[in-house]
Each structure stands twice: as C-alpha cells, then as structure tokens.
Amino acid sequence: PAKRDIERVYSKPEFVAKLRRLADAIENGKPFTIQVAGERFTVPADADISVEHERGEDSEELEVQLVWQPR
C-alpha cells in the first residue's frame, strides 16, 4: 500500500463510539475495522498498543498508537 499519514478530527460522540468499539475488540481479542478519511482497514488483534505523551511550549498531546506489520 502507498504511504499515508492522515489525521482526522472527530466530534466527541464519534470519538467515544470509535473508542468503545476499539476497547471491545481489544478486550475480546478480535480485530478492529475502522474507516479513516475514506479508507477502511483492519487492525489485527495482536497489534502492539502504546500511549505517548508530548509536552511543548504551548500545548500537550496524548497519542494512543496501535502498531502492526502489514499482512
């Protein structure tokens, strides 16, 4: 697949719904399918999960990452 680096802003209700589906998939050991900016893909159940915190001069950022190798 082509390289891609997309950031999508969601409303709070949309974000909460996606997080709930993600949490349920992780808890149940199942893959998670999501569509971001028109592309649908599946995160495998064995993806690595990390949380990153960044602090700058004017802002802070909390980033949840799921990383996996393409199959």
Summary of the structure (lengths in Angstrom):
residues: 71
radius of gyration: 13.5
end to end distance: 10.9
largest distance: 39.4
contacts: 119
relative contact order: 0.16
helix: 23%
strand: 37%
